[in-house]
Amino acid sequence: MQKLKRVLCGLMAALMLFASVGVPVNANAATKYKYYIKINRSQNCVTIYKQDDKGAYTVPVKAMACSTGVNNATPLGKFPLGTKYRWHVLMGNVYGQYCSRIHDGVLFHSVYYSSADPSKLAYNSYNRLGQTASHGCVRLCVADAKWIYDNCASGTTVEIYDGKDPGPLGKPTPVKIDTSSKYRGWDPTDPDPKNPWLKVKPTITGAKNKTVERCAKKISLTKDITAKDSAGKTLKVKVTGTYKPKVSGKYKITYTATDARGLSTKKSIYITVADTKKPYAKAVSTKLTIQEQMEEADLIRMLKENVKATDSGEELPTSHIIVSAANLIAAMKSEKYGTYTVKYCAKDKAGNISAKHTFKVEYVNPNPEPEEPTDPENPADGEGNVTVDADPGQELVFTTE
């Protein structure tokens, strides 16, 4: 009897083991689990789903880049997640962290290590995450392997399929390791307190000095600015400072990124607002007439008021207008009447000078001498004829030779 009981127990254990590693999942039984895992084998992407209001696993919550097996060594199908191992020996006498069995010898696990030591990572294989690379297992970064290990209970459905679309959340870009770094033996995402990457401050890229033209359209201070922590996670960037697009000068802009551990990085740049464009000047009237003497200051003021100047669309005051009228000034002092040329241009605050132009000024004698009078005793009509008074009804005309 005892022997029969032992045989029955052995058969039961064998059946349970077979069910845990080789039998496709019953969909109805699977709904009691919090998550559903789908692996797009051809795209090397894992997507985690949770249930919607109707109990179907349609809500994507997390995506992971992975490495599946070469030559389709990772099997297609649906399987219940099985036994989990904190460290587990893998093919080739190497080791993986946070292992969760999918089917037979196929597991979720971290990229392999030469020993059960988190500082002995195969960093070149780590840099192939997102590409087909394994013997059949599904390789993940430590953070993702640990997430499945911690959050997806044994029995959770794992569906492996091929598709052109990575998944509804897309495929994340894996963090790359600088293979020349002294920390290259560590997975940057490993939460181990001894991980040296955890002491590396965030990086800020895209921040560089810029020069913009005054009055140009204001530029975005955050465009092309990115920040990441040591594990490659994108961080928010705080911007301090601004600039005035209409005011020339040098403005300091500071970017700050802080990771989840409180480590911060700051990077400052300078935006220089420069005025390099020439102003524009044009005479209101191309010819002026002056009939009286004027003080030099009043004359210059009047000449400037005949010119309108703008700089990048903004009107310049007359103090920025330059006129050259030396000949006219000298003529006015000596009362030498005539037409004179005045040269003018504009100079903006940055010292840029417009093209030079001219307009005419006619200086007119305000008290011209009268014309020579005709002889009242011998008025001429200008045609050589002279008319004299005669008796009424009689007109005498004398013709001069």
matplotlib code that plots the C-alpha trace (Angstrom):
import matplotlib.pyplot as plt

x = [0.0, 2.8, 4.5, 1.3, 1.0, 4.6, 3.9, 0.7, 2.5, 5.3, 2.9, 1.1, 4.3, 5.3, 2.0, 2.3, 5.8, 4.6, 1.8, 4.1, 6.6, 5.0, 1.2, -0.4, -2.2, -6.0, -7.2, -10.0, -7.6, -5.1, -7.3, -6.7, -3.2, -2.4, -0.4, -0.1, 3.3, 3.7, 7.0, 7.3, 10.1, 10.9, 11.1, 12.9, 10.3, 8.4, 5.1, 3.3, -0.5, -3.0, -6.8, -9.4, -12.8, -14.0, -11.2, -9.3, -5.6, -5.7, -4.1, -0.3, 1.7, 5.3, 7.6, 11.1, 13.8, 15.1, 17.3, 15.6, 17.2, 19.1, 17.6, 14.2, 15.5, 12.9, 9.6, 6.3, 3.2, 1.6, 3.2, 2.7, 5.5, 7.3, 10.0, 12.1, 15.8, 17.7, 20.8, 20.8, 23.5, 22.9, 24.2, 28.0, 28.5, 27.6, 25.1, 22.0, 20.2, 16.4, 15.5, 11.9, 11.3, 9.1, 9.2, 11.7, 15.2, 13.9, 13.9, 13.7, 17.0, 19.5, 22.4, 24.8, 27.8, 31.0, 30.2, 27.5, 29.0, 27.1, 30.4, 31.3, 28.7, 29.3, 29.1, 29.4, 26.4, 24.6, 25.1, 23.2, 20.0, 17.2, 18.8, 18.5, 21.4, 20.6, 20.6, 16.8, 16.3, 14.9, 17.6, 16.7, 18.5, 18.6, 15.9, 13.4, 14.3, 13.9, 10.5, 9.1, 10.8, 9.1, 5.7, 4.7, 3.6, 4.4, 1.5, 1.3, 0.7, 3.7, 2.7, 5.5, 4.7, 6.1, 4.9, 5.9, 4.7, 6.9, 3.8, 1.5, 4.1, 6.9, 10.3, 12.4, 16.0, 18.3, 20.9, 24.4, 27.6, 30.7, 33.0, 36.0, 34.5, 35.9, 32.3, 31.6, 31.3, 28.1, 24.6, 23.7, 20.1, 21.1, 19.8, 22.5, 23.8, 27.4, 26.7, 29.1, 26.8, 24.4, 26.9, 27.2, 25.4, 22.8, 24.0, 22.6, 23.1, 22.3, 23.1, 25.4, 26.0, 24.0, 23.9, 20.6, 19.8, 18.1, 14.4, 14.4, 11.7, 12.3, 13.9, 12.9, 15.2, 14.4, 14.6, 17.2, 17.9, 17.9, 18.9, 19.3, 20.4, 23.1, 20.7, 19.6, 16.2, 15.1, 14.8, 12.9, 15.1, 14.6, 15.4, 16.6, 17.0, 15.7, 16.6, 15.1, 15.0, 14.8, 17.6, 21.2, 23.4, 24.6, 22.2, 22.9, 20.7, 21.1, 19.8, 19.4, 18.5, 18.0, 17.6, 15.6, 18.6, 18.8, 22.0, 21.9, 23.8, 23.8, 25.0, 25.0, 25.1, 25.0, 22.6, 24.1, 21.5, 23.5, 22.5, 24.4, 21.8, 22.1, 19.3, 17.3, 16.9, 14.9, 14.1, 10.5, 11.0, 13.7, 13.7, 13.3, 13.1, 14.5, 13.8, 15.4, 18.7, 18.8, 21.1, 23.2, 21.6, 18.1, 19.1, 20.5, 17.4, 15.2, 17.3, 17.1, 13.4, 13.2, 14.6, 12.8, 15.0, 14.2, 16.2, 14.8, 11.4, 11.7, 11.7, 14.9, 14.8, 16.4, 19.4, 20.4, 20.3, 23.5, 23.4, 26.2, 25.4, 28.6, 28.1, 24.6, 25.7, 28.5, 26.2, 23.7, 26.3, 27.5, 23.9, 24.9, 21.6, 21.2, 20.6, 22.7, 23.0, 22.6, 23.9, 22.3, 22.4, 21.4, 23.4, 21.8, 22.7, 25.1, 27.0, 25.7, 25.4, 22.8, 23.4, 24.1, 21.6, 21.0, 18.3, 18.3, 17.8, 17.1, 18.2, 16.1, 16.7, 13.8, 14.1, 14.9, 15.8, 13.0, 13.2, 14.4, 11.3, 10.1, 10.4, 7.0, 7.3, 8.0, 6.4, 7.0, 4.7, 7.7, 6.9, 8.6, 5.2, 4.4, 0.9, 0.2, -3.0, -5.1, -8.4, -11.3, -12.0, -8.5, -5.6, -2.1, 0.4, 4.1, 6.4, 10.0, 12.8]
y = [0.0, 2.4, 1.5, 2.3, 5.7, 6.6, 5.7, 7.8, 10.7, 10.4, 10.4, 13.4, 15.4, 14.4, 15.7, 19.0, 19.5, 18.7, 21.2, 23.9, 23.8, 22.3, 22.6, 25.6, 28.0, 27.7, 31.3, 31.2, 30.0, 32.7, 35.7, 35.4, 36.8, 40.5, 40.6, 38.9, 38.9, 39.0, 38.5, 39.6, 37.3, 38.8, 42.3, 41.4, 43.3, 42.3, 44.0, 43.6, 43.9, 44.2, 43.6, 46.1, 46.6, 43.4, 41.3, 41.0, 41.7, 44.7, 47.5, 47.8, 48.9, 48.3, 47.5, 46.0, 45.5, 41.9, 39.4, 36.2, 33.1, 32.9, 30.6, 30.9, 29.0, 30.7, 28.7, 30.2, 29.5, 30.3, 29.0, 29.6, 31.3, 28.7, 28.5, 31.6, 31.8, 34.7, 33.5, 30.5, 28.7, 29.0, 27.2, 27.5, 27.6, 31.2, 32.8, 35.0, 37.2, 37.3, 34.2, 33.2, 29.9, 30.2, 26.7, 23.8, 25.4, 28.8, 31.5, 35.2, 36.4, 39.1, 39.2, 36.6, 36.9, 34.8, 34.0, 34.7, 38.2, 41.3, 42.9, 40.2, 41.2, 40.2, 43.8, 43.2, 40.9, 43.5, 46.0, 43.6, 43.9, 44.5, 42.1, 38.4, 37.0, 34.2, 30.4, 30.5, 32.3, 35.8, 38.2, 41.4, 44.2, 43.6, 46.1, 44.5, 40.9, 41.9, 43.6, 40.3, 38.3, 40.6, 41.4, 38.5, 35.5, 31.9, 30.9, 34.2, 33.6, 34.2, 34.4, 34.3, 35.3, 37.0, 40.3, 43.4, 45.8, 45.7, 46.4, 49.2, 50.9, 50.5, 49.1, 51.0, 51.9, 49.9, 51.6, 51.2, 50.6, 52.5, 49.5, 51.6, 52.5, 50.9, 50.2, 48.1, 44.9, 46.2, 46.4, 50.2, 49.2, 46.9, 48.3, 46.6, 49.2, 48.4, 49.2, 52.1, 53.4, 54.4, 57.1, 58.5, 61.8, 62.4, 63.6, 66.6, 66.7, 69.3, 72.3, 74.6, 78.4, 80.1, 83.4, 84.8, 87.9, 90.7, 90.8, 87.3, 84.9, 83.6, 80.2, 77.3, 76.9, 73.2, 72.0, 69.2, 69.2, 65.7, 64.4, 60.8, 59.0, 56.4, 53.7, 55.6, 56.7, 60.0, 62.8, 66.1, 69.2, 72.3, 75.6, 78.7, 82.0, 83.5, 86.2, 89.2, 88.9, 92.6, 93.6, 92.9, 91.2, 87.9, 85.9, 82.9, 79.8, 77.0, 73.4, 71.1, 67.4, 65.3, 61.5, 59.4, 59.2, 62.9, 63.3, 66.4, 67.8, 71.4, 72.8, 76.5, 78.1, 81.6, 83.0, 86.1, 88.4, 90.2, 93.0, 92.5, 93.8, 97.2, 99.7, 101.2, 104.9, 106.8, 110.5, 111.6, 114.2, 114.1, 117.9, 120.6, 124.4, 126.8, 130.5, 131.8, 131.6, 129.2, 128.4, 125.3, 123.2, 124.1, 123.3, 119.9, 119.1, 120.0, 117.9, 114.8, 115.1, 114.6, 111.1, 108.0, 105.1, 101.6, 98.8, 95.3, 96.9, 99.3, 103.0, 104.8, 108.3, 111.2, 110.9, 107.8, 109.7, 111.2, 114.0, 115.7, 119.2, 121.2, 122.9, 124.0, 125.3, 127.3, 128.7, 129.7, 131.6, 133.4, 133.8, 132.0, 130.8, 127.7, 123.9, 121.7, 118.0, 116.6, 113.1, 111.0, 107.5, 105.9, 104.2, 101.8, 101.1, 98.3, 100.6, 99.2, 101.9, 101.9, 102.5, 106.2, 108.2, 111.9, 114.4, 118.0, 121.3, 124.5, 127.5, 130.4, 134.2, 135.3, 139.0, 138.8, 142.1, 143.5, 143.3, 146.4, 148.8, 150.0, 153.7, 155.2, 157.9, 155.3, 152.1, 149.2, 146.3, 144.0, 143.5, 146.8, 148.7, 151.8, 153.0, 156.6, 158.3, 160.1, 161.6, 159.4, 157.4, 157.8, 155.4, 156.1, 153.4, 154.1, 151.4, 151.5, 150.3]
z = [0.0, 0.9, -2.4, -4.3, -2.6, -3.5, -7.1, -7.2, -5.7, -8.2, -11.1, -9.7, -9.3, -12.9, -14.2, -12.3, -13.6, -17.2, -16.8, -15.6, -18.5, -21.6, -21.8, -23.6, -21.3, -20.7, -21.4, -18.8, -16.1, -17.0, -16.3, -12.5, -13.1, -13.0, -16.3, -19.7, -21.5, -25.2, -26.9, -30.6, -31.5, -34.9, -33.4, -30.2, -28.2, -25.0, -24.1, -20.8, -20.7, -17.9, -18.0, -19.2, -17.6, -19.3, -18.0, -21.3, -21.4, -23.8, -21.8, -22.5, -19.4, -20.3, -23.2, -23.1, -25.7, -25.7, -27.5, -28.7, -30.1, -33.4, -36.1, -34.3, -31.3, -29.2, -29.7, -30.7, -28.6, -25.3, -22.0, -18.3, -16.5, -14.4, -11.8, -10.9, -9.9, -8.5, -10.2, -12.6, -14.6, -18.3, -21.4, -21.7, -17.9, -17.6, -15.3, -15.5, -13.0, -12.2, -14.3, -14.9, -16.8, -19.9, -21.5, -21.0, -21.2, -22.4, -19.7, -19.2, -17.8, -17.8, -20.2, -19.0, -16.7, -16.6, -13.0, -10.5, -9.9, -11.1, -12.1, -14.6, -17.3, -21.0, -22.0, -25.8, -25.6, -23.5, -26.3, -28.6, -26.7, -29.2, -31.7, -32.2, -30.2, -27.7, -27.8, -27.3, -24.0, -23.9, -22.7, -21.0, -19.1, -15.4, -14.6, -17.0, -16.0, -12.3, -13.1, -14.5, -11.7, -9.1, -10.7, -12.9, -10.8, -11.9, -14.1, -15.9, -19.6, -22.0, -25.7, -28.2, -31.8, -34.9, -36.2, -38.1, -35.5, -32.3, -30.2, -29.1, -27.0, -29.6, -28.9, -26.4, -27.3, -25.1, -23.0, -24.4, -22.4, -23.2, -23.6, -22.7, -19.3, -16.2, -15.2, -18.3, -16.3, -14.7, -16.2, -15.9, -14.9, -12.1, -8.8, -6.8, -4.3, -5.3, -9.0, -9.8, -12.5, -9.7, -8.7, -12.2, -12.5, -15.3, -18.7, -20.6, -24.3, -27.0, -24.8, -26.7, -27.1, -29.8, -31.6, -32.9, -34.9, -33.0, -33.6, -35.1, -34.1, -30.5, -30.4, -28.2, -25.2, -24.9, -28.5, -28.9, -25.2, -23.6, -20.2, -19.1, -16.0, -15.8, -16.8, -19.9, -18.6, -20.0, -17.4, -17.3, -17.8, -15.8, -17.6, -15.7, -17.5, -20.7, -23.2, -24.9, -28.7, -29.2, -26.9, -28.0, -25.3, -23.8, -21.8, -19.5, -19.7, -17.2, -17.6, -14.7, -14.6, -11.4, -11.3, -8.9, -6.5, -6.2, -8.2, -10.3, -13.3, -14.4, -17.7, -18.7, -22.1, -23.5, -26.1, -27.8, -29.4, -32.1, -34.4, -37.6, -40.2, -41.7, -41.0, -43.9, -44.6, -47.2, -47.8, -47.3, -50.1, -52.8, -53.1, -50.4, -50.7, -48.2, -48.4, -45.3, -43.4, -40.6, -37.7, -38.5, -35.7, -36.9, -40.5, -39.6, -37.5, -40.5, -42.9, -40.5, -40.2, -44.0, -43.5, -42.1, -40.9, -39.6, -38.0, -38.3, -38.7, -35.8, -36.5, -35.5, -33.9, -35.8, -33.5, -35.5, -38.9, -40.3, -42.8, -44.7, -45.9, -45.7, -49.0, -48.1, -44.7, -46.3, -49.0, -46.4, -44.4, -47.6, -49.0, -52.1, -53.5, -55.6, -55.5, -53.3, -52.7, -49.1, -48.3, -45.7, -44.0, -40.7, -38.0, -35.5, -31.9, -32.9, -35.2, -38.5, -41.2, -43.9, -47.6, -48.4, -50.5, -51.4, -51.8, -53.2, -51.4, -53.3, -51.3, -52.6, -52.0, -49.8, -51.1, -54.8, -56.5, -58.7, -62.5, -64.4, -64.8, -68.2, -69.2, -68.1, -70.8, -73.5, -72.5, -74.8, -75.2, -75.8, -79.5, -80.6, -80.8, -78.8, -78.1, -77.2, -76.1, -78.7, -79.1, -78.5, -81.6, -82.9, -82.4, -83.5, -83.8, -84.1, -85.3, -84.1, -86.2]

ax = plt.figure().add_subplot(projection="3d")
ax.plot(x, y, z, "-o")
ax.set_aspect("equal")
plt.show()
